[in-house]
C-alpha cells in the first residue's frame, strides 16, 4: 500500500483559506471532498505557527494517492511534544474510508515521532463511539487509558503508544 500512498506537507496558504471558509484550489493535486481539515484545525495550525511552533509539529500532511495525485485525507501532530508526549490526528474523506489509508497515516506518524528524539509517547484522543478509529490504533499497538473531556468539551479516550528505540 505505501507505494501507492505518500504524505505531502500541506501548503501553508491552504490554512488561511480553510480558516476563512474559502475553497482550496491546487494546480498540482486534486482534492477529494472532505479530505481537507476543518476550520478549527486550520485555525489551530495558524495559531501554532504564529506562536513559533516548528512546521513538523504544527502543519498536517496530505495523504495522497500517488498515481492520481489525489488528496484523500490528512494527518499530523497537534503541537510540540509536552514532557515527551505528542498528540496525533488524522482524517480520511468519507468516500475513501475502509481502504487502509488511515492505517498508513498512523504508521507514518509513528515513524516520524519515533525518529524525533524528543518524543517518548504518541497520543491519540478518540471519541468513545468511534469504533473504527479505536480499532485502528489498538491494532497499531496503542493502549487505551483514561477517558477525559477535551478542550472542545467532548469526551474522548486517550490512547498511547510508547516509542521504541533500538539501543
N, C-alpha and C positions, 0 to 999 in steps of 0.2 A: 504493500500500500504506500509506503513512504516514497517510492519512486514516482507515484502519481500525484503526490501532495508536497507542498512546501510552505514554510512560513516566510512571509514577506513583511517587514515592518510597514505599518500603516503610515502614509504620508501625513505629516503634522497638519497640513492645511485642511485635511478632512475633518478634524475635530472641531475647528471653528465653524465649518459648515454644518456639521451634525448638531453642535450646541445651539446654533442659530435656527435650526429647523429647516435648513436648506438641503436640497438634493445633492449628493456627492456624485461628481462625474469624473471618470477616469478615461484617459486615452489609451492606457496600457492594459487595463483589466476590465472585465465585465463583472458586475456586482449582482449576486443573486438577491432577490427580495428577502429582507430580513437578515442578511448576513452581516450588516454593519452594527456597531454597538449603539445602544440607545442614548438619548440625550444626557442622562445622568452620568453615564460613563465618559462621554466626551467632555463634560464639564469637569469631572474628576481628573481626567488626563490633563486638561488645560491648567487646572489648579496645581497639580503636582509639578508640571513643567515650570509654571510661574514661581513656584517655591524652590526651584533649583534641583528638583529630583532628576537624576540621570535617566535618559530615554529608555534604557533597558528595563527599568523598574516602573516606568510610567506609561509608555506607549505600547498599545497592543499590536500584535501581529495579525495579518490577514492569513487565513487558511485558504490556500489557493490550489485548485485543480490545475496541474501544470499544463496539460495538453490544451485545455480550453481557456487557460488564463482567467479562470472564473473564481471569484471570491465566494466561498461557501460559508464562511464564519470567521470568528476571531478568537484570540486567546491572549492572555498577558498577565503580568504581575500587577498588583493593585497598590504599589508603592514600595518604598525601600523596605528591606528586611528590618524588623524590630527585634532585638535580642536574638538574632539568628533565624527568626521566623518570617516567611514571606507568604502572602496570600496570592493564589492564582484565581483567574476567572476564565470562562470560555463560553462560547455560544455558537450554535450552528443554525443556519437558516432552516426553517421547518421542512422545506422540500428535500433537504439533504440529511435528515435525521436517519439514524439506524444504518449508517454505512461505514462506521468506524472512524469518521472524521474527528469526532471529539476525543476518541481514544488516541489517535495520532497527536492531537494538540496537547493533551495532558502528558503524554510520553515526552514530547519535545520540551514542554515547560519543565518537567522534572529534570531533564538533561541540562537545560540552561541553568537551573537553580543549583544542580549538583556541581556544575563547573565553576560556580561563583563561591569563592572561599568564605564569604561572609554569611552563607546560608547553611543552617543545620536542620531546619524543618520547613516543609511546604504545607500550607493550609488551604483547604477548600471549604467554603461555607455554603451549605446546600439546604434548601428548603426541605423539611421532612417529607413532603408529599412528592418530591422529585425523585421517584424511584429509579429512573434510568440513570440519572447523574450519580446517585448514591451507589448504584451497582457498578458504574464505570470506575469510580475512584476506589471502591472496595477491590475490584479486580486488579487495579494498579498498585495495590498494597497499602492504601491509606487505612487508618484506623479511626473509627468514629469515637469522638469524645463527647464533650458537653453540648447541650442544646442551649443556645443563647438568643438574646434579642439583639439584632444587628443595628447599625447606625440608622437604618431606614425604618426601624420599628418592627421588622419581620423576624419571626422565629426561624433559626437556622441551626442545623447540626454542624459542628466543627469537626472536619476530617483532617487528620495529619499524616504526613509521610516523612519519615526520618531519612535524611541524606546519608547515603552510604559512600564512603570514600575508601579507596584502596590505600593501604599503607605502603 
